[in-house]
């Protein structure tokens, strides 16, 4: 679930959560939090100390979820490669 950060230099201790999706019928049941925890544990075993992810800037539900699960929104922004929609980066310490 976690991979070396695409925007990080070689040997960085920052991993990236490339995708995290939960069926809306399963929201608010702990599934997303469990996925984040699993990604953090996997990344920690691989020697990473932080996680980053990108989310759509206008996805209020995702932004609220990331904030509630310890992610910090950063100022970094870029357009989504396929759609051009604005995205924003989030960061979270492992541990």
N, C-alpha and C positions, 0 to 999 in steps of 0.2 A: 504494500500500500504506500509506503514511503520510498522515495528515490532520491539520489543526490540532487540538490537544488540546481535547477537549470541556470539560474543567474549567479551562482556561487563559483568562486575560483576552485580549481583542482585541490583536493584535500580538505575542503571546508568541512566543518562540523555541523553544517546546516542541511537537513533533508527537506524534501518537498512532498507534501501530500498532493498528488496529481489530480485525484478525483475523489469525491466523497458525496455519494447520493444515497438517500433513504426514501423509500416509497412513502408518499404523503400519508397513506393509511397507517403507517408505522411511526409517524412523528409523535414526539412527547412520550415515548415508551422506553427511552434509554438506548435505543439502537445507535443513534448518531454518536452519543457519548462513548459507547462501547467501541465504535469504529475508531474514534479519535484516540482512545486509550490504547487500542491495539496498534495503531500506527506509531504512537509514541514509544510503546514497548519494543516494537520491531526496530525502530530507528535507534533506540538506546542500545539494543544488542549489537547493532552494526557500528556503534561508536559515535553516533551523532548526539549533539547537545541541544539543538533547536530544530523546530519545524517551521516551515513557511507554507502558505497556500495562497492561491488567487481565487477570488470570488467576484461574481458580477456585482458591480457597485449599486445597482438598483434592486438587488434581491434582499429585501428587508428581513425576511424570515432567516435566511442564511447568515446575514450580518448579526442578527440578534443571537442566533445559536452560537456563532463563533465567539462573540463577546462573553456569553454565559459560560462557555467552556474554556475560558482562559486565554483566548487569542487576543492579541493587540493589533488593532488596525494601524497600518503604516501609511505614509504619504505616497508610496510608490503606486503608480497607476500605469495601465497600458491597455490598448484595445485587445479584445479577444481575437485570436488569430482567425477563426472561422467566420465569426459574425460581425466583428468590429465593435461590439458592445463594450463599454468601459468596464474594466476590472480593477480591483484594488487588492494589495497584498496584506496578509496577516501573518503574524509571527507568534510563536509560543515556545517557551522553554520546555525542555524535557526533564521530568523529575519532580 
